[in-house]
Amino acid sequence: MIREISNKVEITTALKLIWETFLQFEAPDYSDEGAKSFRDFIENENIVASLEFW
């Protein structure tokens, strides 16, 4: 079942999964600056508040 998540606990868990997946599969192809930029993006509360999570 696919559903939207909107509560803070589930979004925090999703962001942790996003970061761990990024580190494993994408970060090796990024510069340190690129990886930091992605991390800053997913830690920006204003940006995260504007996203939908499914």
DODRENDO-776317 format. One record per atom (N, C-alpha, C): residue in one letter; atom name; x, y, z. Coordinates in pm, 1 decimal. Each point is the difference from the previous one (the first is absolute). Layout:
REM DODRENDO-776317
 nutor doba     east    north       up
     A   CA        X        Y        Z
...
//
This chain:
REM DODRENDO-776317
 nutor doba     east    north       up
     M    N     84.1   -117.1      0.0
     M   CA    -84.1    117.1      0.0
     M    C     89.5    124.6      0.0
     I    N    -32.6     93.7    -82.8
     I   CA     70.7    126.7     -5.9
     I    C    -90.3    105.9     61.0
     R    N     58.2     79.8     90.4
     R   CA    -79.1    105.6     62.3
     R    C     89.7    119.7     26.4
     E    N    -60.7    114.0      8.7
     E   CA     75.1    120.6     32.5
     E    C     34.3     -0.3    148.3
     I    N    120.3     44.6     31.2
     I   CA     34.8     16.4    140.9
     I    C     12.6    149.3     27.2
     S    N    -46.3     38.8    115.6
     S   CA      3.3    142.3     31.3
     S    C     38.1     29.4    144.2
     N    N      4.3   -102.1     85.2
     N   CA     37.7     32.3    138.1
     N    C    152.3      4.4     12.9
     K    N     45.8     80.5     91.9
     K   CA    142.9     30.1     14.1
     K    C     85.1   -124.8     24.5
     V    N    -48.4    -93.6     78.9
     V   CA     77.4   -120.9     30.2
     V    C     23.8    -80.3   -127.5
     E    N   -103.9    -19.3    -79.4
     E   CA     14.9    -77.7   -124.0
     E    C     87.7     73.5   -101.2
     I    N    -12.2    130.5     -6.9
     I   CA     83.6     76.3    -93.2
     I    C    145.8     -6.6     43.4
     T    N     26.0      9.9    128.8
     T   CA    137.0    -12.1     50.4
     T    C     58.0   -136.4    -35.5
     T    N    -78.9   -104.4     15.8
     T   CA     44.3   -134.7    -35.6
     T    C     26.5    -10.3   -149.7
     A    N    -87.6     58.7    -80.1
     A   CA     18.1     -1.9   -145.7
     A    C    126.9     74.1    -39.9
     L    N     25.3    114.3     62.4
     L   CA    120.3     76.9    -31.6
     L    C    126.6    -77.4     38.0
     K    N     -4.9    -73.0    108.8
     K   CA    113.8    -84.4     38.9
     K    C     23.9   -107.0   -106.4
     L    N   -106.3    -62.3    -47.8
     L   CA     11.9   -100.8   -105.4
     L    C     53.5     62.2   -129.4
     I    N    -47.8    118.5    -33.2
     I   CA     47.7     70.2   -119.1
     I    C    150.3     24.2     10.9
     W    N     44.8     47.8    114.7
     W   CA    142.1     29.4     18.6
     W    C     84.3   -127.5     -7.0
     E    N    -43.7   -104.6     67.5
     E   CA     74.9   -126.1     -0.7
     E    C      7.7    -59.1   -141.0
     T    N   -108.8      9.6    -74.9
     T   CA     -1.8    -49.7   -137.6
     T    C     91.8     83.7    -88.0
     F    N     -4.8    131.0     18.7
     F   CA     89.0     89.2    -73.6
     F    C    145.4    -35.9     26.9
     L    N     35.3    -18.9    127.3
     L   CA    138.1    -31.8     34.1
     L    C     46.5   -129.2    -65.7
     Q    N    -85.5    -97.8     -3.3
     Q   CA     37.1   -130.0    -54.1
     Q    C      8.4     -0.4   -152.4
     F    N    -94.8     62.0    -66.2
     F   CA    -10.1    -16.4   -144.8
     F    C     39.3    122.5    -82.7
     E    N     -8.2    118.0     54.6
     E   CA     23.7    121.1    -78.2
     E    C    124.8     76.8     42.4
     A    N     22.4     10.6    128.4
     A   CA    109.7     82.8     50.8
     A    C    136.6    -34.3    -59.2
     P    N     29.5   -127.5    -27.8
     P   CA    131.6    -28.8    -58.6
     P    C     25.2     73.5   -132.2
     D    N   -104.8     38.5    -69.5
     D   CA     14.3     72.3   -127.3
     D    C     -2.9    151.3     18.1
     Y    N    -17.6     47.5    122.3
     Y   CA     -9.2    143.4     28.0
     Y    C    130.1     48.2     63.1
     S    N     28.9    128.8    -18.9
     S   CA    110.8     61.4     73.3
     S    C    -45.9     18.0    145.2
     D    N     94.8     28.3     87.5
     D   CA    -36.2     26.8    139.8
     D    C    -97.4    117.6      7.6
     E    N     23.9    101.6    -82.8
     E   CA    -87.6    116.9     -1.9
     E    C   -140.2    -37.1    -48.8
     G    N     -9.1    -87.3   -100.3
     G   CA   -129.6    -43.0    -51.2
     G    C    -78.2    -78.8    103.7
     A    N     69.4    -89.9     71.1
     A   CA    -65.8    -78.3    105.4
     A    C    -47.1     92.0    112.6
     K    N     82.5     99.7     35.7
     K   CA    -40.2     95.1    103.9
     K    C   -121.5     80.4    -45.1
     S    N     -2.8     37.7   -127.0
     S   CA   -112.9     75.1    -52.9
     S    C   -129.0    -81.2      9.2
     F    N      7.7   -128.6    -32.9
     F   CA   -118.2    -85.3     10.4
     F    C    -43.6    -11.7    145.7
     R    N     96.0    -19.6     89.2
     R   CA    -31.3    -11.2    143.2
     R    C    -67.6    128.7     49.0
     D    N     55.6    114.7    -39.5
     D   CA    -60.1    127.7     39.5
     D    C   -143.7     11.3    -50.8
     F    N    -24.4    -48.7   -121.9
     F   CA   -133.4      3.8    -59.0
     F    C    -99.1    -80.1     83.8
     I    N     36.2   -124.3     34.5
     I   CA    -96.0    -83.9     73.4
     I    C    -10.4     37.5    147.5
     E    N     89.6     85.9     48.0
     E   CA     -9.1     47.0    138.3
     E    C    -64.9    138.5     10.6
     N    N    -33.4     59.4   -112.1
     N   CA    -60.6    132.8     -0.1
     N    C   -149.5    -13.5     29.8
     E    N    -40.4     46.1    116.0
     E   CA   -138.9    -18.2     44.4
     E    C   -100.6     67.6    -93.6
     N    N     35.9    115.0    -55.8
     N   CA    -91.8     68.5    -91.8
     N    C    -19.1    -79.8   -127.9
     I    N    106.7    -55.1    -51.8
     I   CA    -10.0    -81.3   -121.4
     I    C    -79.5   -127.0     28.6
     V    N     34.3    -67.5    108.8
     V   CA    -69.6   -124.4     35.0
     V    C   -149.6     25.1     18.4
     A    N    -34.7    112.2     59.5
     A   CA   -142.6     33.5     20.4
     A    C    -74.1     20.2   -131.4
     S    N     72.8     31.8   -105.7
     S   CA    -63.9     23.2   -129.5
     S    C    -12.5   -126.5    -84.5
     L    N     54.8   -110.1     48.6
     L   CA     -0.6   -125.6    -76.1
     L    C   -114.6    -90.3     40.9
     E    N    -36.4    -89.7    -88.5
     E   CA    -95.6   -106.0     31.3
     E    C     78.4   -129.7     11.5
     F    N    -32.9    -79.5     99.0
     F   CA     66.3   -129.1     20.7
     F    C   -101.9   -111.2    -16.6
     W    N     36.2    -98.5    -81.5
     W   CA    -88.6   -113.8    -27.2
     W    C     72.9   -127.5     31.4
//
